[in-house]
Amino acid sequence: MAGLLSNFRNTVIVSVILALIVAGAFGKAHGFDAVFGQAVLRWLHVFFGILWIGLLYYFNFVQIRIMPAIPAELKPAVSKYIAPEALFWFRWAALLTVVIGLLLAGARSPTYLSETLSFGFAGGYGPADRGFSLMGLGMWLGIIMMINVWGFIWPNQKRALGLVPADDATKAKSARIAMLFSRTNLLLSIPMLVSMTMYQSLFG
């Protein structure tokens, strides 16, 4: 067991196999129908969402705050090794969270997707559409956050970390821009999670 757990790749592979067995048991108990397909999409959506937001919180609660206190000779260990690896999982998890979330909404019904993305205004607005407005808020916050990751955080982090050529002034400016957009995503993430979780509990 220690040999398995000391190897990241093998640990993930075994975990995925176990997850597929559990998912298969749900399918056998319920039936491998369209609702089961939605359940699989929700599982993937939540998994990649945890990976994305978990790394967002790592960057903001830990790395950005602690970096100024790290001795200069130790900072390259973070900027050359830890940060690029974390940003790889961060940006792809962001994209997959949003794409799978939209696929999940569409799998529920095309009407559901259009109603949530339009805040309930597709086909007219009434009291019954308030739930769509609240869920749509969370969806659009997530989409904006994903755009921030790919359009602002990652391009600026590439310059700040020296992954693409840039002079010192550009690196410093890019690092600040990346930090500000990361903080923007932190700001948006908590209301986004309120929207997502409370909708599922109160409106389903």
N, C-alpha and C positions, 0 to 999 in steps of 0.2 A: 504493500500500500504506500509506503514512504517513497518507493521508486516512482510510482504513478504520480503522486502529488508533487514531487519535486520537478516534474516535467510539465510546463504550462500547456504545451500542445496536446499531450496525451490526456491531461486532466480535462481540457475543454472537449476533446473528442468523446471521452467516456460520459461527460455530463450531457452532451447533446444526444448520445445514444440512449441514455436513461430518460431524457426528456421526450424523445420520440416514442419510447415504450409507453410512457405515461399518456402521451397524446393519443397513441393507438388504443390504449385502454378506454379513454374517453370516447373515441370514435366507435369502438365496439359496443360500449354501453348506450350511446346515444344514436349512432348511425352516422355513416360517412356522407353527410348531405351538405347542403349549402350552409346551414347554420354551423356545422363542424368546420367548414372552410373559413367562416368568419372567426371562429374561436382560434384557429391556427394563426390567422392574420393578427388577431388581438394579442396573442402570445408574442409573436415576433415584434409587433409594434411596441409592446411594453418592454421587451428585452432590449431592443436598440434604444428606446427612450431612456431606460435606466443607464445604459452605457454612456449615452450622450450627456444627459443632465448630470450624471455622476462625475464625469470628467469636467464639465463646466463648473461644478461646485469644487472639485479639486483645484482647478486653476484659480478660482476666486477666493476660496476659503483658505487655501494653503499656499500654492506656488507664488502668485502675484504678491501676496502679503509678506511672505517670508524672504523672497529673493533679495530685497535690499539689505537684509541682515546676514546674508551668506557671504563669507570671505571671498574676495575677488578671485583667488586661485582655485576656488571650488565651483564657481559659477559655470565654467565650461561643461562640467559634468551634467548640469541641468540643461543648458542651452543646446549642447551637441548630442545628447543621448536621450534624456528623459522627455524633454519637450517635443522633439520631432516625432517620437513614438506615440506620445499621448495625443498629439494633434492628428496623427493618422487615424486612430480609432475615433477621435472626437468628430472629425469632419465627415467620415463615412457613416458613423452612427447617426449623425444629424440628418443626412440625406435619406438614409434608409428608414428612420423614424417617420419622416414626413411622407415619403412615397408610400410606405406600407400603411400609414394612417389614412391616406387618401384612398388607397385600394380598399381598405376596410370599410370606409364610409360608402364607397361606391358599391361594395358587395352587399351592404345592408339594403340599398336601393339607390338608383340614380336620383330619385326624388330627395332622399335623405342627404345625399352629397350636395345637390344644388341648394337645398334649403339651408343647410349649415353654412356653406360658403357664402350665401347671400344674407346671412343673419335672419333667415326666415322670411325674406321678402319675395322669394321666388313664388310666383302664383298668388301674390297678395299676402298681407300681414294681418294676423288676428291674435287673440289671447293665447291660442294653442301654439303659436309660433315662438313664444318667449324662450322655450327650451332650446330651439334652434339658434336663437340669438346668442344665448349663453355658451353653447357648444361652439358656435361659429367664432366667437371671440377667442376661445382657446386654440382653435385650429389656425386662425390667422396669426395669433401670437407665435405659434410654433413655426409657421411658414416664414414669418419675418425673422425669427431667430435663425432658421436654417439659411436664409439669404445672407444674414449677417456673418454667419460662419464662413460661407463660401465666397461671398463678395467682398468682405472686409477683414475678418479676423485672419483667415488663412493666407491671403495675399500679403498682408502686412507682416504676419509672423514669419513668412519665408524670407523677407528682407531683414527683419529684426534678428533672426537666428543665423543669418548668413547662408541660408540655403540657396539664395540667388545673390549675385553680386550687388553690393550697395555700399556707399561710403558711410562713415560713422554718423554723420548728421541724419542721413536717410534712415539708418537703422534705429536711431533714437526716436525719430518722428514716427516711424512705422510701429515701434514697440508701444508708443503711447496710444496711437490709433487703435491697435489691436486690443490694448487693455481697455480702452473706453467702450469699444463694441462688445467686448467680453462682459464688462460690467453692465452694459445695456441688456445683454441676454440674461444676466443674473437678475436684473430688475424685472424683466418680463417673465422669467421662468416661474416665479411663485404664483402670480395670478393665472398664468397658463395652466399650472397644475391644479389650482382650485377649480378652474373651468372644466378641465378634463375629468377630474375625479368626482366632483359634485354632480356633474351632469349624469354620469353613469349611475350614481346612487339614487338620484332624485327623479330622473327622467328615463334612464335606461336606453 
